[in-house]
Structure formats: structure tokens, C-alpha cells
Amino acid sequence: MSEEQSPAQPAPSAGGTNHTAYTESMIKVLNDVEHVRARPGMYIGGYNMRGLHQLVYEIVDNSIDEALAGYCKSIMVKINADGSCTVADDGRGIPVGIHPTEGIPTLEVVFSTLGAGGKFEHNNESAYKTSGGLHGVGASVVNFVSEWMEIEVSRDGQVHQMEYERGIKTSHLKVIGKTNNTGTKVTFKPDTTLFTEEKGGVTFAHEMLANRLRELAFLNAGVEIVFEDERVGKRDAYKYEHGLKQYVQFLNEGKTSLSQIVSLTKEDREQGLVVDIALQYSDGYNETILTFANNINNHDGGTHLSGFKTGLTNTVLKYAERTNLLKDVRPTGDDLREGLVAVVSVKIPEPPSNRRRKTSC
């Protein structure tokens, strides 16, 4: 090689940028709190009105999961005068002992670690068989995006308490009293630095919450959900012993019914599947079919919706053929669903809805 020649150099990129500018220091590592606060869309949908109300639903979903497991009969949701929200239930209470692998109180694990919860070990008889919400991250996510959070757990004859600010523990787990009751009480205030006024602020919409809580009461027969809003001085209690039948009746208010309400329940114990259906015909022209998987409204439908439609059409047509009701014209599925109001609710261990988004303990 002559003195005028030099070793070959790496060719510059098309834009003329040297590849060596991409260095190790450019790789950032966020802890759980930082990651959630920086990427809310992955968990609650964003710092908007939808995300704000999702915080309430996530904590309520944990109480509903206790109800589905048979340990909770009453849930209270209260919007406090200062704009914070309290959710309390009479379930077993989140465990407070030292976690066997983490070495810290289990309550702290639940509210400060993503992916911690009782919803993954379906073979364990004490674990949740079905669940909604964020499937194991809801409690911690709400904590991470809250200005402050206070948790009280009643179990083993004592009331235990922990406090957080923006996801960071500000008090160790402590005993603040004695009790004969069990349950979990969570109070949180959404962070105004995240839910800014430009994005909708931190003011909960009364009717939005009332509609969802009423819906949950319909979907979980016998569970009482009390909703109190100190800001407007209103208190409502939702409890429906007949569940979906009363839901269909509610949806058909103001219409002339053409049939009785038909309700069906089928359970597959081996696979842990439960299907509940209620339907009724009215004098309306449109069809209304609501579908849920583990209490989550599947607005875009799914296999349970298509299966219901197919099953309904086949059943009605077979009956019509057997009783010689069909003449010259064979009705279609659309014809048979005219004026139909139906609710289809499925409970399954691993719902597609939990994979619908990267989105409780």
C-alpha cells in the first residue's frame, strides 16, 4: 500500500450520518414506574378521559374477581369531595405477609410490581379461575399514575395500611387497628401532572361511572355495588339477583315485548368455561346484542357473538321446519334477529380480551 493510500473506511449512510453515533449510552432502561408513566397507552389507553376512568375500573375489577371467586358480596365505589376515588370490598383482603420469593410484604408486591397478581396460576384452587382488568398489572398501574394512593387491608383480625406517592412507597406496611371484618380498601387521586386539563383533567364523569357499575352488577348476579358521589350528593345501590334477565328487561324499557325473557346457562367445569345468555323480542326493528368476556364489553364481537347468531338461527329454523311453519320463504338470520335484545356473557380462564391490548392483581 502506498503512502497516498489509506485503509478503507466504513461507508457513510445514505444520509451522511456516521453509524458510530449509535452508542451504548443511547440505550435507556426505565423502571416499572417510569415505563408506565411514559407509555400509558399500553396500559390504560392514555392520559385522557378513557384512561382516567379506566383507573377506577381496574381497582373495581379486582373486587369483582373476588366476587367471581365466591368471596365478595359487596363493593363500594365513592368519588370523594377532593376528587379522589375509594373502592372498598368485603373480600378476603390482599395478603400482607412476606412474599416467598420477593422478600417484601405481598401487598407491596401487588401495588409496586408489574405482572404481580393472583390470576396466573389457574391450577391453584385458591387462585382466580377467571379475571378481567389488566390481568395482573392493574393495581400497580393505577398506583404509578396516581398523585397518591392509600391501601387498607382488613384480615387476620387487623387493619393494615400502606401509602404511596406517584408509585413510590412513602410508608411501610403498618397495623393501624383491629377488626372482625375482611376486605380491601383503595383510595387514589389521579396525578394532575399527567391527566392535564388539556387532556380532560382528573374530574370523573358521574354518569360514565354509574353506567359501568350498573353493568357490572347486571353481569354478576347477586353482587351489590354501591356508588356514592360526594361531589353531587348522590348514592345508588345496584344489585340484581337475576342478572342478565334483569339486564335485558332494563334494555327493553319503553318497548313493547313480544316474548318472555329466555335465559340459558351452560358450564364446562373441565375447561372452566361458563356461558350466560338472556334474550327477548320486542316490537322494534333493530337488533341489540351485547357480548362480554369476563365482564369486559367486546364491542367488536367475537366467536361468542358469531356462535350465538349461528345457534339462534339454526335453532329457530329447525323448530320451524319441524312444526311446518315454513312456507314459500325461508327467513335469514337478519330476519330472525329483528327486534331482538340479547346479552351474551362468557367467563373463561384465558380470554382473548386479555390479549386484545397490552393492557388486577
CORGIHU-V566996 format. One record per helix or strand of 3 or more residues. SS is the DSSP state (hx for helix, st for strand). FROM is the first residue (numbers start at 1). LEN is the number of residues. If there is no record, write none. Layout:
BEGIN
ss->(SS;SS)
from->(FROM;FROM)
len->(LEN;LEN)
END
This chain:
BEGIN
ss->(hx;hx;hx;hx;hx;st;st;hx;hx;st;st;st;st;hx;hx;st;st;hx;st;st;st;hx;hx;st;hx)
from->(19;24;32;40;49;74;85;106;138;146;158;168;183;197;206;224;234;244;262;273;288;303;333;340;352)
len->(3;3;7;3;20;6;5;7;7;10;8;11;8;3;14;6;5;8;7;10;6;20;4;8;4)
END
